[in-house]
């Protein structure tokens, strides 16, 4: 049974993070290619259940293809999120992701696993809260699901996206989009206790140069896992891949 997550804080604060460390993301990628884990050696194999990988803020499915194809290699039916660029109204992004979840659920005939990087993990947890009957587990990679605590550069980018959404009258022009104050259903779902029926895993790094790692955890050793590496490199991290395989296998055993 998963531990109850702390609520999503209704605020937004800049975090003093060592953003320069993100320059070492290439080392994460190289280390992954040199690891036996990348080739599926010594990892727990999948059972053909469905997984969906979800990109972080400003990202698309393109940079998750490494993880996507690795999941296929170790025995999962992996899907890309299909949400487009993760820089839009969270309700709209969640609706798109639910569409992919419905497709994976129907095609596999089973509950699906969601794996979200950064903001993608927030979308995954929102979908899990809204549609728990279709979700088996959620794995977050450096996802600030307890509040907005990001480097000022990220907050500036969010401000640009927020201004664009605000000017789009067809979307309601929510002035607080991309903050903890937003009244959208996606943010509201994060305020509720995480469903006990869904296995959760929070993977984080204290070397994170983008978000404050303290808002990326449940403070529960059963669900929180620290790795060494960059924020961006969590999707290219051999230790993360090993954890993903192990946690997916556990979720399948408990299903």
Secondary structure, DSSP 8 states (H G I E B T S, - for coil): ---------S-EEE----GGGGGGHHHHHHHHHHSGGGGTTTS----S-EEEEE--TT--GGGGHHHHHHHHHTT-EEEE----SS-S-HHHHHHHHHHHHHHHHHHHSS-EEEEEETHHHHHHHHHHHH-GGGEEEEEEES--TT-EEE-HHHHHHHHHHHHHHHT-GGGT--TTTTSTT--SHHHHHHTS---TTSEEEEEE-TT-SSB-GGGS--S-TTTEEE--S-SGGGGG-HHHHHHHHHHHHHHHHH-
